[in-house]
Amino acid sequence: MRVLSPGAVSWYMHELERQLGPDRGLGDSKLRREITSLLRSKLPTDGRERRRLIQLLPSVKHGYLRRWATSVDSANPPSPERLARTLTTYLLDCGHSSGYLNRWAAQLRKASAATLGDLLEGACGLAEQVDQEFEVLIPFVSVPDHEDLASHLPEWLSPPQAARWFAEHGFAQPPRHNGAFIYRFTRKDPVAAARAAGGIVRRLEARRVYARGPAYNIRNRLQPVGKVWIKGEPEPLPLAPPNRGVSVLSLVSEKTMYSVNRSDRLDEALELAAPLHDGSASTAAAGGWAAVESLLYHPGDELDVSEGRAVVADRLAAIVACSWPRAELTTLSYRHRPPTPDRLSQRLDECNTNMQRSQVVADALTDGTSTPLVLTSPHEHAAAKRMKSLIDDPIGQLTEVNRVLSGVFRRLYRQRNIVVHGGSTEAIALDAALRTSAPLIGAALDRLVHAQLIDNEGPLTLAARAENSLTLVGDPLGPGITRLLG
């Protein structure tokens, strides 16, 4: 069943070809040119070009990060941010979990003698690491009717059997439980195995919904302990993955979090988008896209109908791109901490709004040849460098950011179509699409809520303002970078 249109597939290949250009992992061999040539062939399903591309993929993966590591010592090394994004993205795509990578990076930071070479060598080692088998125990407080429905399953352990498993594997303080399921997962790291166990539990919970009896009755509820125990690991790991970081802070700042006396389109969208924060991947993609489509697509607009619902991704991108400068500048204004108050500190203290604070920082970055901010962490210095580049070239920087964001949201839309129209909850790129898009949709919803509460401005009107700002920024009659959304 085809769920991606020829136009969607063509867009994917065009974007991939664009990304191949600056990709140091392809080296300077004929491989890059060959892949580009194959992508331009449109890769028909049964065509020879598709078979050739599949055969080339192992050559791309083998030594990919080592070629990036080699480029660091070249005459034109990649920027630190680009290198960091590449390492992280590739390791996540290899199957490593974000939790495991965070721990690895934290341990490396604590090592006082660690160098960039150590980081690169460690990343290459992780990329080349083979999958391991993990034995994972998921204990439950309550498993309704387990005598009839679970006792015959090979993965089920009765309470005494689960207690013996804990004792045999050296867990001296097991949790209170009423039995457990045990599974074996082949994954890159133990945290990834724990995430896989969490996916199994979500499926079990979904099945349990179809049982008779009131769900509020504890006797009818499937209730896991909330952690998993892995053979060979000293401590249990959380069953649930971390949330996706979807925040709509305007509900707090404008004190409207609990104001639900009336329902409108935006309230309904917030309800639809709620699974983006910590729901299952399939419900997050379906609900999240339904929310933004309901706000940013107009069936009465002939161009919307002609271009299709992917236009929503472009409007989302415009809103987020225009909100980015002020948000980053505002954050930097609170990170400026000189040992003794300076002129910039005094100017910031005189500000009454975050918009004023962001403009003060923008002015400071414009006036000096070097960053006047007193910052401490590397990511703060990176943010200041981004803002300086934006101030120097607003058109170029915002155009590129808008293009990248549009790609992020369009990928979510394609994954949503696979879920909704293809009926698949295991699309290969679904988790990756949500990882990048969910926080950004939260940022867009935040701006939409703020526009309605403060300016009584609808979503499509705000999107039109953002599109105009991206067109006019840098023009004498255009908006400044801190006023792109008004």
FENDAHU-V105125 format. One record per backbone hydrogen bond with DSSP energy under -0.5 kcal/mol. CO is the residue of the C=O (numbers start at 1). NH is the residue of the N-H. If there is no record, write none. Layout:
CO_NH + CO_NH
This chain:
1_3 + 3_5 + 5_9 + 6_10 + 7_11 + 8_12 + 9_13 + 10_14 + 11_15 + 12_16 + 13_17 + 14_18 + 15_19 + 16_20 + 17_21 + 18_21 + 20_23 + 22_24 + 23_26 + 24_27 + 26_29 + 29_32 + 29_33 + 30_34 + 31_35 + 32_36 + 33_37 + 34_38 + 35_39 + 36_40 + 38_41 + 38_43 + 39_42 + 44_47 + 47_51 + 48_52 + 49_53 + 50_54 + 51_55 + 52_56 + 53_57 + 56_59 + 56_60 + 57_61 + 58_62 + 61_64 + 63_67 + 64_68 + 65_69 + 66_70 + 67_71 + 68_72 + 69_72 + 70_73 + 71_74 + 74_77 + 79_83 + 80_84 + 81_85 + 82_86 + 83_87 + 84_88 + 85_89 + 86_90 + 87_91 + 88_92 + 89_93 + 90_94 + 91_95 + 91_96 + 92_95 + 95_188 + 97_101 + 98_102 + 99_103 + 100_104 + 101_105 + 102_106 + 103_107 + 104_108 + 105_109 + 106_110 + 107_111 + 108_111 + 110_112 + 111_114 + 115_119 + 116_120 + 117_121 + 118_122 + 119_123 + 120_124 + 121_125 + 122_126 + 123_127 + 124_128 + 125_129 + 126_129 + 132_134 + 132_187 + 134_136 + 134_185 + 135_231 + 136_183 + 137_139 + 137_229 + 138_181 + 139_225 + 140_178 + 142_223 + 143_146 + 145_148 + 145_149 + 146_150 + 146_151 + 150_153 + 153_156 + 155_182 + 157_180 + 158_162 + 159_163 + 160_164 + 161_165 + 162_166 + 163_167 + 164_168 + 165_169 + 166_171 + 167_170 + 170_172 + 179_140 + 179_178 + 180_157 + 181_138 + 183_136 + 185_134 + 185_187 + 187_132 + 189_193 + 190_194 + 191_195 + 192_196 + 193_197 + 194_198 + 195_199 + 196_200 + 197_201 + 198_202 + 199_203 + 200_204 + 201_205 + 202_206 + 203_207 + 204_208 + 205_209 + 207_210 + 208_211 + 214_217 + 217_220 + 218_221 + 221_223 + 222_224 + 223_141 + 223_142 + 226_239 + 228_237 + 229_137 + 230_233 + 237_228 + 245_247 + 248_251 + 249_252 + 249_253 + 250_254 + 251_256 + 251_257 + 252_255 + 256_259 + 258_260 + 264_268 + 265_269 + 266_270 + 267_271 + 268_272 + 269_273 + 270_274 + 271_274 + 272_275 + 273_276 + 274_277 + 274_278 + 275_279 + 277_244 + 280_284 + 281_285 + 282_286 + 283_287 + 284_288 + 285_289 + 286_290 + 287_291 + 288_292 + 289_293 + 290_294 + 291_295 + 292_296 + 293_297 + 297_299 + 298_301 + 300_302 + 301_305 + 302_306 + 303_307 + 304_308 + 308_311 + 309_312 + 310_313 + 310_314 + 311_315 + 312_316 + 313_317 + 314_318 + 315_319 + 316_320 + 317_321 + 318_322 + 319_323 + 320_324 + 321_325 + 323_327 + 324_328 + 325_329 + 326_330 + 327_331 + 328_332 + 329_333 + 330_334 + 331_334 + 331_335 + 332_335 + 332_336 + 335_337 + 342_346 + 343_347 + 344_348 + 345_349 + 346_350 + 348_351 + 353_357 + 354_358 + 355_359 + 356_360 + 357_361 + 358_362 + 359_363 + 360_364 + 361_365 + 362_366 + 363_367 + 364_368 + 373_375 + 374_337 + 377_381 + 378_382 + 379_383 + 380_384 + 381_385 + 382_386 + 383_387 + 384_388 + 385_389 + 386_390 + 387_391 + 388_392 + 389_393 + 393_397 + 394_398 + 395_399 + 396_400 + 397_401 + 398_402 + 399_403 + 400_404 + 401_405 + 402_406 + 403_407 + 404_408 + 405_409 + 406_410 + 407_411 + 408_412 + 409_413 + 410_414 + 411_415 + 412_416 + 413_417 + 414_418 + 415_419 + 416_420 + 417_421 + 417_422 + 418_424 + 419_423 + 427_430 + 429_433 + 430_434 + 431_435 + 432_436 + 433_437 + 434_438 + 437_441 + 438_442 + 439_443 + 440_444 + 441_445 + 442_446 + 443_447 + 444_448 + 445_449 + 446_450 + 447_451 + 448_452 + 449_453 + 450_454 + 450_455 + 451_455 + 451_457 + 452_456 + 458_462 + 459_463 + 460_464 + 461_465 + 462_466 + 463_467 + 464_468 + 465_469 + 466_470 + 467_471 + 468_472 + 469_473 + 472_475 + 475_478 + 479_474 + 480_483 + 483_486
